Amino acid sequence: MPTFQFQAKAMNGKTVSGELDAATDVEARVKLRSQKLIPIKLKVKGGAGVDEKRGFSFGGGESVKAHDLQVFTRQFAVLVNAGVPVVQSLQSMSEGGRSPALTRAIRVVLGEVEKGKRLAEALAMKPNVFDEMYRNLIRAGEEGGVLDEVLDRLADYIEKAAALKSKVTGALWYPAIIILVAFGVIAGIMIFVIPQFVEMFESMGQELPGLTLMVIGASKFFVAYWYAIIAVLIAIPMSVKQYYKTKDGRRFIDEIMLMLPVLGDLVQKGGIAKIARTLSTLLGAGVRIMDSIDIAATTAGNVVLETDLLKAKDAIAKGKNLAEPLSQSKHFPKMVCQMIKVGEDTGNLDAMLSKIADFYESEVEATAEAMTSLIEPLLMVFLGGIIAVIVVAMYLPIFKLASAVG
């Protein structure tokens, strides 16, 4: 029996590591959950492993684009709905025409199903492609005899999740690119244009205004230390990225992100949309609410929202409903908690969560557009202001000379 190394999160939020013996990674996760631990990373001792939180492998695993997985899932649903057995469906979809990584994953799953394993167990052989949520939904579909419906739900979920991610990342990248271009323009002026003026001013032999001297000093600094400036600009994001990988770093940065104007709104609404969509999909397929919350927490994309959701799970275990503990969090709006309460009272929690997800996905789009429309003029004014200062600084000596001659 192989030994698995694991990292998991305890109910108190602490991360624990250790080893356990299990026949498969599925059995290892079951054992961890029986100890009230949420798996984060799991691997056979001495081998490659799976990052449960992010849904991809570390140590040599392959990743698959969301679009490719969505198309495969939708086609799988169509075949199953048409009455084609699972084995024949997988055989049909393993004949190529897809990304190499997905084709190889399908063939591995097909081989396991042909050996007699259930589909959910077979999918667990490629956890870097089919994450925990995917496998749980398939398991629920097999047990409930509604595999085609579950596959349709999964395809919808993957499509909407990818669209949401695209909106959020697009909104975050746009100002970053504008700032980079602005810095490039200013650096180009400082390094290549200003030195030409300096030669002219030296030939004039007159005293230069303070603003002109300041700009010339900045230009000389750029020319002399351009390599150091580039190194710093590369080192800062890399250092932030490394710090974010630590537990304290991730919490600190995620808290800061939520507090930022406009951007904090985008992160909060995006996280709530992902949580609501994931919970709606899982609960609608019949997955237990405790397992659904565990999985939904890992999709939040923000450790603060994740922690609040896991606290709600602890409250549910003590007999409370979901809305009550969430209402005590300052990151879940009252409207969300009220809608969840109505869903729980009427027995339509999955449908209500779907409505919340729809609303917040549209809010993410609106917030992204608002942020873009706000940042663009601000950056233009900032860049224009700097260039205006440089132009004035360079022409002041010329104006001074002209007035002296006049």
Secondary structure, DSSP 8 states (H G I E B T S, - for coil): --EEEEEEEETTS-EEEEEEE-SSHHHHHHHHHHTTEEEEEEEETTS-EEETTTTEEESS-----HHHHHHHHHHHHHHHHTT--HHHHHHHHTSSSS-HHHHHHHHHHHHHHHTT--HHHHHTT-TTTS-HHHHHHHHHHHHHT-HHHHHHHHHHHHHHHHHHHHHHHHHHHHHHHHHHHHHHHHHHIIIIIHHHHHHHHHHHT----HHHHHHHHHHHHHHHHHHHHHHHHHHHHHHHHHHHTSHHHHHHHHHHHHHSTTHHHHHHHHHHHHHHHHHHHHHHTT--HHHHHHHHHHHSSSHHHHHHHHHHHHHHHTT--SHHHHHT-TTS-HHHHHHHHHHHHHT-HHHHHHHHHHHHHHHHHHHHHHHHHHHHHHHHHHHHHHHHHHHHHHHHHHHHHHHHH-
